[in-house]
Amino acid sequence: MKRTRSGAPLIRYDFHLSASAPLTGDIRVDRPVDRHPWFDIHDDLEFGMVLKGGLRRFWGPFKRDLAPGEVWLHDAFEPHGYQIIRGPCDLVFLIFRRGLLADIRLPGRTPIDWLAPFQAPPVERARVPPARREAILELGRRFADAVHTRNETGNILVQLRLMEILLALMESTAADALPHHQRERDTDMLKAANQAMQSRRLITTERMADSLGLQIDQFSRRFEKEIGTSFTKFGLRCRLNGVAQDLSLTELPIKAIAADWDFAHESHLDRVFLRHFGCTPGVYRRRHKGSRHADGS
């Protein structure tokens, strides 16, 4: 697992979202104070709110402390992190496909760019003014109820509650604090990252650069600027995360898992896995058997 500049692990999550299952979410409660931040990355959007306690969010080198009633927003393929700074800390978060908001068309008014709050540069993302936090917090509690009961009510109520909060954010944020521009994403590098996340086989930097018609040095510079790490390290991290999931959720022999994720042999996987996870695949399986990775974001 790649480590960030702060030394914390950067974990890649694949939530397997689709048109029929466009979102996943959870409510986290009573978390103890974290000594170190935890970082992750995924190819979907993320929205969350602090309901109780205190949370520190990281967007690369930028960080922001959040109190109850404050929110965080993350764009796709954006390395981000969190740290509980005041416990107990209750929070609610939602991971969802872009289409959940991008495809919304409301009649009778100027179209709303629902994705703009997520795509603004991190330093410009909307903050909840102190005077509005209690009102936004009440919306957050209703949102958390919708997330908690979504299996019974479906996704529509979650979507409506999310839109309600986003509208409140747009209305309550001071005009001079609104995002002045959206962050331009390097779509070629996002495609490269997506291919690495979806592939069980090793994709070399040379092969990916060639597929995009770029020189290796040019591709490497652009990829690290956009994703925050080299393509080689990113691809390895994705494959190791796949190994970790198979160790937790299947009975497959470690040798078979190593081959399935394109490691030369089991001993090769042992060495690389130990370096990134701090334990061998066998030890990891015993510790995590039957568990499923869940984003702490």
C-alpha positions as CSV (number, residue, x, y, z in Angstrom):
1,M,0.0,0.0,0.0
2,K,1.4,3.4,-1.0
3,R,2.1,5.8,1.8
4,T,1.4,9.5,1.6
5,R,3.9,12.3,2.3
6,S,2.7,12.3,5.9
7,G,3.6,8.6,6.2
8,A,0.0,7.4,6.4
9,P,-1.2,4.6,4.2
10,L,-3.2,5.4,1.0
11,I,-5.8,2.8,0.4
12,R,-7.7,2.3,-2.9
13,Y,-11.3,1.3,-2.6
14,D,-13.6,-0.2,-5.3
15,F,-17.2,0.1,-4.3
16,H,-18.4,-1.7,-7.5
17,L,-21.1,0.9,-8.1
18,S,-23.3,0.7,-11.2
19,A,-26.3,2.2,-12.8
20,S,-28.5,-0.1,-10.8
21,A,-26.5,0.4,-7.6
22,P,-25.3,4.0,-7.9
23,L,-24.4,4.8,-4.2
24,T,-23.3,3.4,-0.9
25,G,-23.1,5.1,2.4
26,D,-22.8,4.6,6.1
27,I,-23.1,6.2,9.5
28,R,-20.0,6.1,11.7
29,V,-20.3,6.6,15.5
30,D,-18.2,6.8,18.6
31,R,-14.8,6.7,16.9
32,P,-11.8,7.2,19.2
33,V,-9.3,10.0,18.5
34,D,-6.9,8.9,15.8
35,R,-3.2,9.4,16.3
36,H,-2.5,9.5,12.6
37,P,-4.7,10.4,9.5
38,W,-5.8,7.7,7.1
39,F,-5.9,8.3,3.3
40,D,-7.8,6.7,0.5
41,I,-8.8,7.1,-3.1
42,H,-11.7,5.9,-5.3
43,D,-13.2,6.6,-8.6
44,D,-16.6,7.9,-7.3
45,L,-17.7,11.2,-5.6
46,E,-17.9,11.5,-1.9
47,F,-20.1,13.7,0.4
48,G,-20.0,13.6,4.2
49,M,-21.1,15.6,7.3
50,V,-19.9,15.7,10.9
51,L,-22.9,15.1,13.3
52,K,-20.9,15.1,16.5
53,G,-17.3,15.5,17.7
54,G,-14.6,16.8,15.5
55,L,-13.0,15.6,12.2
56,R,-9.9,16.8,10.2
57,R,-10.2,16.3,6.5
58,F,-7.2,16.2,4.1
59,W,-7.1,17.0,0.4
60,G,-3.4,16.3,-0.5
61,P,-1.4,18.9,1.5
62,F,-4.6,21.0,2.2
63,K,-6.5,20.3,5.4
64,R,-9.6,21.6,7.2
65,D,-11.0,20.9,10.7
66,L,-14.8,20.3,10.7
67,A,-17.3,20.7,13.5
68,P,-20.9,19.4,13.7
69,G,-22.9,20.7,10.8
70,E,-19.8,21.0,8.5
71,V,-19.4,19.0,5.4
72,W,-16.7,17.6,3.1
73,L,-16.8,16.9,-0.6
74,H,-14.3,14.9,-2.7
75,D,-14.0,14.6,-6.4
76,A,-13.3,11.3,-8.2
77,F,-9.7,10.0,-8.2
78,E,-8.8,12.5,-5.5
79,P,-6.5,11.2,-2.8
80,H,-8.0,12.3,0.5
81,G,-7.8,11.6,4.2
82,Y,-9.4,11.9,7.6
83,Q,-8.5,12.0,11.2
84,I,-10.8,12.0,14.3
85,I,-9.7,15.0,16.4
86,R,-12.5,15.1,19.0
87,G,-14.4,12.0,20.1
88,P,-16.8,10.5,20.2
89,C,-17.3,11.5,16.6
90,D,-20.4,10.7,14.7
91,L,-20.5,11.2,10.9
92,V,-22.4,10.2,7.8
93,F,-20.9,9.8,4.4
94,L,-22.1,8.8,0.9
95,I,-20.1,7.5,-2.0
96,F,-21.9,7.8,-5.4
97,R,-21.5,7.8,-9.1
98,R,-21.4,11.1,-11.0
99,G,-24.7,10.3,-12.7
100,L,-26.6,10.5,-9.5
101,L,-26.2,14.3,-9.7
102,A,-25.1,14.9,-13.3
103,D,-28.3,13.5,-14.8
104,I,-30.7,15.6,-12.7
105,R,-32.8,18.1,-14.7
106,L,-35.3,20.2,-12.8
107,P,-38.1,21.9,-14.9
108,G,-38.9,25.6,-14.7
109,R,-35.6,27.1,-13.6
110,T,-32.0,27.7,-14.6
111,P,-30.1,24.4,-14.6
112,I,-28.1,23.8,-11.5
113,D,-24.5,22.4,-11.8
114,W,-24.7,19.9,-9.0
115,L,-21.2,18.7,-9.6
116,A,-19.5,22.1,-9.3
117,P,-19.1,22.0,-5.4
118,F,-17.1,18.7,-5.8
119,Q,-15.0,19.9,-8.7
120,A,-13.8,23.2,-7.3
121,P,-10.2,23.4,-6.0
122,P,-10.1,22.0,-2.4
123,V,-9.3,25.4,-0.9
124,E,-12.4,26.9,-2.6
125,R,-14.9,24.2,-1.6
126,A,-17.9,25.4,0.2
127,R,-17.9,25.9,4.0
128,V,-20.9,26.2,6.2
129,P,-20.9,29.5,8.0
130,P,-21.1,29.2,11.8
131,A,-24.6,30.8,11.9
132,R,-26.0,28.2,9.5
133,R,-24.4,25.1,11.1
134,E,-27.3,24.1,13.3
135,A,-29.8,24.4,10.4
136,I,-27.4,22.3,8.1
137,L,-26.9,19.9,10.9
138,E,-30.7,19.2,11.1
139,L,-30.6,18.5,7.4
140,G,-27.7,16.2,8.0
141,R,-29.6,14.2,10.6
142,R,-32.5,13.7,8.1
143,F,-29.9,12.7,5.5
144,A,-28.4,10.2,7.9
145,D,-31.8,8.7,8.5
146,A,-32.3,8.3,4.8
147,V,-28.9,6.6,4.4
148,H,-29.7,4.3,7.3
149,T,-33.0,3.2,5.9
150,R,-32.2,3.3,2.2
151,N,-32.6,-0.5,1.8
152,E,-36.3,0.0,2.7
153,T,-37.0,3.3,1.0
154,G,-34.6,3.0,-2.0
155,N,-32.1,5.5,-3.2
156,I,-34.5,8.3,-4.1
157,L,-34.8,9.7,-0.5
158,V,-31.0,9.7,-0.1
159,Q,-30.7,11.6,-3.4
160,L,-33.4,14.1,-2.4
161,R,-31.7,14.8,1.0
162,L,-28.3,15.2,-0.7
163,M,-29.8,17.7,-3.1
164,E,-31.4,19.5,-0.2
165,I,-28.1,19.9,1.6
166,L,-26.3,21.0,-1.5
167,L,-28.9,23.7,-2.2
168,A,-28.6,24.9,1.4
169,L,-24.8,25.1,0.9
170,M,-25.2,27.1,-2.2
171,E,-27.6,29.5,-0.6
172,S,-25.7,29.9,2.7
173,T,-22.2,30.3,1.4
174,A,-21.1,33.9,1.0
175,A,-20.8,35.1,-2.6
176,D,-17.1,35.9,-2.2
177,A,-16.5,32.4,-0.8
178,L,-18.1,30.6,-3.7
179,P,-15.8,28.7,-6.1
180,H,-14.6,31.0,-8.8
181,H,-13.6,28.2,-11.1
182,Q,-13.7,24.5,-11.4
183,R,-10.5,22.5,-11.2
184,E,-9.6,21.2,-14.6
185,R,-8.9,17.4,-14.5
186,D,-6.5,15.7,-16.8
187,T,-9.0,13.3,-18.4
188,D,-6.2,11.1,-20.0
189,M,-4.6,10.5,-16.6
190,L,-8.0,9.7,-15.1
191,K,-8.5,7.1,-17.8
192,A,-5.1,5.7,-17.1
193,A,-5.9,5.5,-13.4
194,N,-9.2,3.8,-14.1
195,Q,-7.6,1.2,-16.3
196,A,-5.1,0.4,-13.5
197,M,-7.9,0.2,-11.0
198,Q,-9.9,-2.2,-13.2
199,S,-7.0,-4.5,-14.3
200,R,-5.8,-7.6,-12.5
201,R,-2.7,-7.7,-14.7
202,L,0.4,-5.6,-14.5
203,I,0.3,-2.6,-16.8
204,T,3.7,-1.0,-17.3
205,T,4.2,2.7,-17.5
206,E,5.6,2.3,-21.0
207,R,2.5,0.4,-22.2
208,M,0.1,3.0,-20.8
209,A,2.1,5.9,-22.1
210,D,2.2,4.3,-25.6
211,S,-1.6,3.7,-25.5
212,L,-2.1,7.4,-24.9
213,G,0.4,8.5,-27.6
214,L,2.7,10.1,-25.0
215,Q,6.4,10.0,-24.2
216,I,7.1,8.1,-21.0
217,D,8.5,11.1,-19.2
218,Q,5.6,13.3,-20.2
219,F,3.1,10.7,-19.1
220,S,4.8,10.1,-15.8
221,R,4.9,13.8,-15.0
222,R,1.2,14.3,-15.8
223,F,0.1,11.2,-13.9
224,E,1.9,12.1,-10.7
225,K,0.7,15.7,-10.9
226,E,-3.0,14.5,-11.2
227,I,-3.0,11.5,-9.0
228,G,-0.2,12.3,-6.5
229,T,2.0,9.2,-7.1
230,S,3.7,7.4,-9.9
231,F,1.7,5.1,-12.3
232,T,3.9,2.1,-11.3
233,K,3.2,2.6,-7.6
234,F,-0.5,3.4,-8.2
235,G,-1.0,0.2,-10.2
236,L,0.8,-1.9,-7.6
237,R,-1.3,-0.5,-4.9
238,C,-4.5,-1.3,-6.8
239,R,-3.4,-5.0,-7.3
240,L,-2.3,-5.4,-3.7
241,N,-5.7,-4.0,-2.6
242,G,-7.3,-6.7,-4.8
243,V,-5.2,-9.3,-3.2
244,A,-6.2,-8.1,0.3
245,Q,-9.9,-8.3,-0.6
246,D,-9.5,-11.8,-2.0
247,L,-7.7,-12.9,1.2
248,S,-10.6,-11.5,3.3
249,L,-13.5,-12.7,1.2
250,T,-12.5,-16.0,-0.5
251,E,-11.0,-19.4,0.3
252,L,-8.7,-19.3,-2.7
253,P,-5.1,-20.5,-2.0
254,I,-2.6,-17.7,-1.7
255,K,-0.7,-19.1,-4.6
256,A,-3.8,-18.8,-6.8
257,I,-4.5,-15.3,-5.6
258,A,-0.9,-14.3,-6.5
259,A,-1.2,-15.6,-10.0
260,D,-4.7,-14.1,-10.4
261,W,-3.2,-10.6,-9.6
262,D,-0.2,-11.1,-11.8
263,F,2.6,-11.6,-9.2
264,A,5.4,-13.9,-10.5
265,H,5.0,-16.4,-7.6
266,E,3.8,-16.6,-4.0
267,S,7.1,-15.6,-2.5
268,H,7.2,-12.5,-4.7
269,L,3.7,-11.6,-3.4
270,D,4.9,-12.3,0.2
271,R,7.7,-9.8,-0.1
272,V,5.7,-7.0,-1.7
273,F,2.7,-7.5,0.5
274,L,4.8,-7.5,3.7
275,R,6.5,-4.2,2.6
276,H,3.1,-2.5,2.0
277,F,0.8,-4.0,4.7
278,G,3.3,-4.8,7.4
279,C,2.4,-8.5,7.5
280,T,2.4,-11.5,5.1
281,P,-0.7,-12.5,3.2
282,G,-1.2,-15.5,5.5
283,V,-1.2,-13.3,8.6
284,Y,-3.5,-10.8,6.9
285,R,-6.0,-13.5,6.0
286,R,-6.2,-14.7,9.6
287,R,-6.7,-11.2,10.9
288,H,-9.3,-10.1,8.4
289,K,-11.1,-13.3,7.4
290,G,-14.7,-12.6,6.6
291,S,-14.4,-8.8,6.8
292,R,-15.0,-6.4,4.0
293,H,-13.1,-3.1,3.4
294,A,-15.2,-0.1,4.1
295,D,-14.2,3.5,3.4
296,G,-13.7,5.5,6.6
297,S,-14.2,8.7,4.7
